[in-house]
Amino acid sequence: MNYQEVKNYINGQFVSCNNKRIDVDSPLTGKVISTVPLSTYKDVDEAVTAAKKAFPVWSGMTSKMRSQILFNYRQILEQNVESIAAIIHDENGKTMDEATAEVRKSIELTEFASSVPQIAYGEVLEVSVGVQCKSEYVPLGVVASISPFNFPHMVPHWTVPNAIAMGNCMILKPSEIAPITAMKMGEMLKQAGLPDGVFNIVNGAQDVVEAICDHPGIQAVSFVGSTPVAQIVYRRATSNLKRCLALGGAKNHLIVLPDANLELSATDIAASMCGSAGQRCMAASVMVAVGNVNPLIEKLCIEVEKYKPGIKMPPIISIKSRENLINYIEEAEKKGATLLVDGRKFPVEPEVDKNGYYLGPTIIDWRNAKEKMPEREVFGPIFEIISAKSVEEAIDIQHESPFGNAASAFTQNGGIAKMVAQKASAGMIGINIGVPVPREPFSFGGWNASKYGTGDITGKSSLGFWSQIKKVTSKWAKQEITDWMS
């Protein structure tokens, strides 16, 4: 399906740019479905100007008034799940089931933002005789969010609803690889009654990211993407005295014991490594096998065969990304690893476009290799197996990873599960769960090289990032009874 050209969305209007444009390919077919502008600092400045103009009125509304608009927006999302999912399917390649689940998660995130008046209220306390202290949440002003290709609808909803619910005005920079879905956000937020200028979209690549980090009118920046870029964004934004929360990559370790439930574990690990073609920071990446877990590995190999490219397995986002994954598989072979399942050999089903960027699931066994598994993010449907002699050694191995997004334990032993949950160096822990993503109001966020900045990007923890606290201490009359404060 072809779409209209992608435009920036500034002050409630879609704006054509005279800038250079690049193609947006569908990974399903390899064909161009739209074009996107490579915006500049000037475009970011226009968005900041519009947001600054809108800020006094928007921040001056009560939180209940703002939450009502978000509730309207949530209703509009509910009415358009299939049409939004179809866009995600076309530009990102996800199966319709995966795309639908993504929109459903966006609805849940919007529901949480609608509840902000019940969560982010201040406090009042008489702290001394005749002396009252009051605290209240105050918005920052103009803020920005830089989102990735792999969840073009959900990740913007990690930040946009909460930021604007707190009274800020937002500038979104979608991925230039998958920018179409964001335009629907602009349309639907306006339909919900959001005032012009509160939400803006500036499309582009590196120039826009740098402009967001540098612009003096932007007070806070969130970023989701790879660790190397997260480090650059965090350093650049904070060097310009902005708040920044930058989420990076991951290589999530699953500590698996012989007593793990065979059926539950194999199906859950297969879904975790193959869902979204492994292009998510919560995907199962590495099995640390403690003892003999060969029956589970054999069952897992059977399970992943069900993820046929183009049917149950979506394509890789680009030709370059697919080439990088194939190169990683070839590198593992050269280092002596064994391919238990080779994704390069999966046939593309007859009904699937042969020009799509497909790669099947791959399981790499490093246990008898002459070299170690590389500790770098793979970001594809590749699952790797290493071994440990004990749970303690498995935890030590997990600690050696530079990342810390997620870790899981697959066991029926409650004591071992508790040990992994307590000692693993990761922000999100699963027990017999391959994708331990917290549900609202619990927050999403990793540790170590998976996150730079303080707090988490969703849930209650995020509200402090998008606001500051004002404290008012007052006294109105002289008191007969006094203490050192009054």
C-alpha positions in Angstrom: 0.0 0.0 0.0 1.2 3.5 -0.8 0.9 6.4 1.6 1.0 10.2 1.1 4.3 11.8 1.7 5.3 12.2 5.4 5.0 15.7 6.7 6.0 17.5 9.8 3.1 18.4 12.2 3.6 21.9 13.7 1.0 24.0 15.5 -1.9 21.6 14.6 -1.1 21.6 10.9 0.8 19.2 8.6 3.6 21.2 7.0 5.4 20.4 3.7 9.1 20.9 3.8 11.5 21.9 1.0 14.2 19.8 2.6 15.7 16.7 1.0 13.5 13.6 1.2 14.4 9.9 1.6 12.3 6.8 0.8 10.4 4.8 3.3 10.5 1.1 2.3 8.1 -1.5 3.5 10.1 -4.5 4.8 7.3 -6.7 3.7 8.0 -6.1 0.0 11.1 -4.0 -0.3 9.0 -1.4 -2.1 8.8 2.4 -1.5 5.6 3.3 0.3 6.3 6.9 1.1 9.0 9.5 1.5 10.0 11.4 4.6 11.7 14.9 4.9 15.2 15.3 6.5 14.3 18.3 8.6 16.8 20.8 10.0 17.4 23.0 13.1 15.0 25.6 11.5 12.1 23.1 11.5 12.8 22.2 15.2 12.9 25.9 16.0 9.5 26.3 14.4 8.1 23.5 16.5 9.6 25.0 19.6 8.1 28.4 18.8 4.6 26.8 18.4 5.0 24.8 21.6 6.1 27.8 23.6 3.1 29.7 22.4 0.8 26.9 23.4 2.4 26.3 26.8 0.8 29.0 29.0 -2.8 28.0 28.1 -2.1 24.2 28.3 -0.2 24.3 31.5 -2.8 26.7 33.0 -5.5 24.1 32.6 -6.3 21.9 35.5 -5.0 18.4 35.3 -8.5 17.0 35.1 -9.2 19.1 32.0 -6.0 17.8 30.4 -6.8 14.2 31.4 -10.3 14.5 29.8 -8.7 15.2 26.4 -6.4 12.2 26.9 -9.5 10.1 27.8 -11.1 11.3 24.5 -8.0 10.3 22.7 -8.0 6.9 24.3 -11.6 6.4 23.0 -10.4 7.3 19.5 -7.6 4.9 19.7 -10.0 2.2 20.7 -12.2 2.9 17.7 -9.2 2.7 15.3 -7.1 -0.2 16.4 -7.3 -2.1 13.1 -6.5 0.9 10.9 -3.5 1.9 13.1 -2.3 -1.7 13.2 -2.5 -1.9 9.4 -0.1 1.1 9.1 2.3 -0.5 11.6 2.2 -3.7 9.6 3.0 -1.9 6.3 5.8 0.3 7.5 7.4 -1.9 10.2 6.5 -5.3 8.9 5.0 -6.7 12.1 2.3 -9.3 11.8 -1.2 -7.9 12.3 -1.4 -9.7 15.6 1.8 -8.0 16.8 0.7 -4.6 15.5 -2.7 -4.9 17.1 -1.0 -5.8 20.4 1.2 -2.7 20.1 -1.8 -0.4 19.7 -3.5 -2.1 22.7 -0.4 -1.3 24.8 -0.6 2.3 23.6 -4.2 2.4 24.8 -3.1 1.1 28.2 -0.4 3.8 28.4 -2.9 6.5 27.6 -5.3 5.1 30.3 -2.5 5.6 32.8 -1.8 9.2 31.6 -5.6 9.9 32.0 -5.3 8.9 35.7 -2.6 11.5 36.4 -5.0 13.7 38.5 -5.3 10.8 40.9 -1.5 10.1 41.0 0.4 13.4 40.6 -1.3 15.6 43.2 0.6 17.7 45.7 0.6 17.5 49.5 -0.5 20.0 52.2 0.7 19.8 55.8 0.7 22.1 58.8 4.4 21.7 59.7 4.3 24.0 62.6 1.8 26.2 64.5 0.3 28.5 61.9 2.8 27.4 59.2 1.6 25.4 56.2 3.7 23.7 53.5 2.3 22.8 50.2 3.9 21.0 47.3 2.7 20.8 43.7 3.9 19.3 40.4 4.8 22.0 37.8 5.5 21.2 34.1 8.9 21.9 32.6 7.8 23.6 29.4 8.7 22.3 26.0 10.1 18.8 26.0 11.0 16.3 23.3 11.0 12.6 22.6 13.1 10.6 20.1 11.6 7.2 19.2 12.8 4.1 17.4 11.5 2.1 14.4 10.6 -1.1 16.3 7.5 0.2 18.1 6.5 3.2 16.1 3.2 3.6 18.0 3.8 2.2 21.5 7.2 3.9 22.3 5.8 7.4 21.5 3.0 6.5 23.9 5.6 5.8 26.6 6.3 9.5 26.7 3.8 11.7 24.9 0.7 11.1 27.0 2.5 11.4 30.4 4.4 14.5 29.3 1.4 16.4 28.1 -0.7 15.1 31.0 1.8 16.9 33.3 1.2 20.1 31.4 4.2 20.1 29.0 4.2 20.7 25.2 5.9 17.9 23.3 8.0 17.6 20.1 8.2 14.0 18.8 11.0 12.9 16.4 9.9 9.5 15.0 12.3 7.1 13.3 12.9 8.1 9.7 12.5 4.3 8.9 9.0 4.1 10.2 7.5 7.6 10.4 4.0 7.1 9.1 2.3 5.9 12.2 3.2 9.1 14.1 1.1 11.2 11.7 -2.0 9.3 12.8 -1.1 10.4 16.4 -1.2 14.0 15.4 -4.6 13.6 13.6 -6.2 11.7 16.5 -4.9 14.0 19.3 -6.3 17.0 17.4 -9.6 15.1 17.0 -9.6 14.5 20.8 -9.5 18.2 21.4 -5.7 18.8 22.1 -4.9 22.5 21.5 -2.7 23.4 18.5 1.0 23.5 19.4 0.8 21.1 22.4 2.0 18.2 20.3 4.3 18.6 17.3 6.2 16.2 15.0 9.6 16.9 13.4 10.8 14.2 11.0 14.4 13.6 10.0 17.6 11.9 11.0 20.8 13.0 12.8 20.3 16.7 12.2 17.0 16.7 14.1 18.4 14.7 17.0 21.3 17.1 17.3 18.9 20.1 17.1 16.7 18.7 19.8 19.7 18.2 22.1 21.1 21.7 21.4 17.9 23.9 21.3 17.8 26.1 24.3 14.0 26.1 24.3 13.7 22.4 25.0 14.0 21.5 28.7 14.0 17.7 28.6 14.7 14.9 26.1 13.8 11.2 26.1 15.5 8.8 23.7 15.0 5.1 22.9 17.4 3.3 20.6 20.8 1.6 20.5 23.3 2.0 23.4 26.0 3.9 21.3 23.5 6.5 20.2 21.9 6.7 23.7 25.3 7.6 25.1 25.8 10.3 22.5 22.3 11.8 23.1 22.7 11.7 26.8 26.0 13.4 26.7 24.9 16.1 24.2 21.6 16.9 25.9 23.0 17.0 29.4 26.0 19.1 28.3 23.4 21.6 27.2 21.9 21.5 30.7 18.8 19.5 29.8 17.2 16.6 31.6 17.8 13.4 29.6 16.6 9.9 29.9 18.1 7.7 27.2 17.3 4.0 26.9 19.8 1.9 25.0 20.2 -1.7 23.9 20.2 -5.1 25.6 21.3 -8.7 25.5 18.9 -10.3 27.9 20.1 -13.5 29.8 17.8 -16.4 30.6 19.1 -18.6 33.4 17.6 -22.0 32.7 17.7 -25.1 35.0 16.9 -28.7 34.3 13.7 -28.6 36.4 12.2 -25.9 34.1 8.7 -26.7 32.8 9.5 -28.1 29.3 6.4 -27.0 27.5 5.9 -23.7 29.1 9.6 -22.7 28.8 10.1 -23.8 25.2 7.0 -22.0 23.9 7.7 -18.8 26.0 11.3 -18.6 25.0 10.5 -19.2 21.3 7.9 -16.4 21.4 10.3 -14.1 23.2 13.1 -14.6 20.7 10.9 -14.6 17.6 8.3 -11.9 18.4 8.8 -8.8 16.3 11.6 -10.8 14.6 13.7 -10.3 17.8 13.8 -6.5 17.1 13.0 -5.4 20.6 15.1 -4.7 23.6 13.2 -7.2 25.8 13.7 -10.2 23.5 15.3 -13.4 24.8 18.9 -13.2 23.7 21.0 -15.7 25.7 20.3 -19.0 27.5 22.7 -19.7 30.4 22.2 -23.4 30.7 22.8 -24.6 34.3 23.4 -28.4 34.0 21.7 -30.6 31.5 18.9 -28.7 29.8 19.2 -30.5 26.4 15.6 -31.8 26.4 14.4 -28.2 26.7 16.8 -27.0 23.9 15.5 -29.8 21.6 12.0 -28.7 22.4 12.9 -25.1 21.7 14.4 -26.0 18.3 11.1 -27.6 17.4 9.1 -24.7 18.6 11.0 -22.0 16.6 10.4 -24.0 13.4 6.8 -22.9 13.7 7.8 -19.3 13.2 7.7 -19.3 9.4 9.1 -16.1 7.8 6.2 -14.1 6.4 3.5 -16.0 8.3 4.3 -16.0 12.0 7.6 -14.3 11.7 7.8 -10.6 10.4 10.6 -9.4 8.3 13.8 -7.6 9.4 13.4 -3.8 9.1 15.9 -3.2 6.4 18.3 -5.0 4.0 21.3 -3.6 5.9 19.9 -4.9 9.2 19.4 -8.4 7.7 22.9 -8.3 6.3 24.3 -7.5 9.7 22.4 -10.4 11.2 23.7 -12.8 8.6 27.2 -11.5 9.2 26.8 -12.3 12.9 25.7 -15.8 12.2 28.7 -16.3 9.9 31.0 -14.9 12.6 29.7 -17.4 15.1 30.3 -20.2 12.7 33.9 -19.1 12.2 34.4 -19.0 16.0 33.4 -22.6 16.3 29.8 -22.2 17.4 27.2 -24.8 16.3 24.0 -23.7 14.5 21.2 -25.7 16.0 18.7 -23.8 13.8 19.9 -21.8 10.8 17.6 -18.9 9.9 19.3 -18.4 6.5 17.8 -21.7 5.4 14.1 -21.0 6.2 12.1 -21.0 3.0 9.8 -18.0 2.4 6.3 -19.2 2.1 4.7 -19.1 -1.5 2.2 -16.4 -0.5 4.9 -14.1 0.8 6.6 -11.5 -1.3 10.2 -12.8 -2.0 11.5 -9.3 -2.0 10.7 -8.8 1.7 13.6 -8.7 4.2 13.1 -12.1 5.8 15.3 -14.2 8.0 14.2 -17.2 10.0 14.9 -17.9 13.7 18.5 -18.9 14.5 19.8 -20.8 17.5 23.5 -20.6 18.1 25.2 -23.0 20.6 28.5 -21.7 22.0 29.0 -24.4 24.6 31.7 -26.2 22.7 33.1 -23.2 20.7 36.7 -22.3 20.7 35.9 -18.7 21.4 33.4 -16.8 23.6 30.0 -15.4 22.5 30.4 -11.6 21.7 28.8 -9.4 24.3 27.0 -7.1 21.9 23.4 -6.6 21.0 22.2 -8.6 18.0 18.6 -7.2 17.6 17.2 -10.0 15.5 15.7 -13.5 15.8 19.0 -15.0 17.1 19.1 -16.9 20.3 22.5 -18.0 21.8 23.3 -20.7 24.3 26.2 -20.8 26.8 26.6 -22.8 29.9 27.3 -22.5 33.7 28.2 -25.0 36.3 25.9 -23.4 39.0 23.3 -20.7 39.5 25.9 -18.6 41.1 28.2 -18.8 38.1 25.2 -18.1 35.8 24.5 -14.9 37.8 28.2 -13.9 37.5 28.0 -14.4 33.7 24.9 -12.2 33.6 26.8 -9.5 35.6 29.6 -9.5 33.0 27.2 -8.3 30.4 27.4 -4.5 29.9 23.6 -4.4 29.5 20.9 -4.6 32.2 17.5 -4.4 30.6 16.0 -7.8 31.5 17.0 -11.2 33.0 14.8 -14.3 33.6 15.0 -17.5 35.5 13.3 -20.7 34.2 12.9 -23.1 37.1 10.3 -24.6 39.4 12.5 -23.9 42.4 11.2 -20.9 44.3 14.5 -20.4 46.2 16.5 -20.2 43.0 14.0 -17.9 41.4 14.2 -15.6 44.4 18.0 -15.7 44.2 18.0 -14.7 40.5 15.4 -11.9 41.1 17.5 -10.5 44.0 21.0 -10.8 42.5 20.6 -10.3 38.7 21.9 -6.9 37.5 18.9 -5.9 35.5 16.0 -3.5 35.9 13.3 -6.0 34.8 13.2 -9.6 36.0 11.1 -12.5 34.8 10.3 -15.8 36.5 9.4 -18.3 33.8 8.6 -15.3 31.6 10.7 -14.5 28.5 9.5 -10.9 28.1 9.2 -9.5 31.6 7.7 -6.1 30.5 5.9 -4.5 33.5 2.3 -3.5 33.0 1.1 0.0 34.1 1.4 1.5 36.7 4.7 -0.3 37.1 7.5 1.4 35.1 9.7 0.3 32.2 13.4 0.8 32.5 16.7 -1.1 32.6 20.1 -0.7 34.3 23.7 -0.3 33.3 24.3 0.3 29.6 20.6 -0.2 28.9 19.7 3.2 30.4 21.3 6.6 31.0 19.6 9.0 33.3 17.5 8.8 36.4 14.1 7.2 36.8 12.1 5.1 34.3 10.3 6.1 31.1 6.8 4.9 31.9 4.6 4.5 35.0 4.7 6.6 38.2 8.5 6.9 38.0 8.2 8.9 34.7 6.0 11.7 36.1 8.9 13.2 38.1 11.0 13.3 34.9 8.4 15.4 33.1 7.8 17.9 36.0 9.4 19.7 38.9 8.1 20.2 42.4 7.3 23.6 43.8 7.1 24.0 47.5 5.1 26.9 49.1 5.5 27.6 52.8 3.0 30.2 54.3 2.0 31.9 57.5 -0.9 34.3 57.8 -1.1 35.4 61.4 0.9 35.7 64.5 0.3 32.7 66.8 0.0 32.8 70.6 1.8 29.4 70.8 5.0 29.4 68.8 8.0 27.2 68.2 11.3 27.7 66.4 9.6 27.6 62.9 6.8 30.0 63.7 
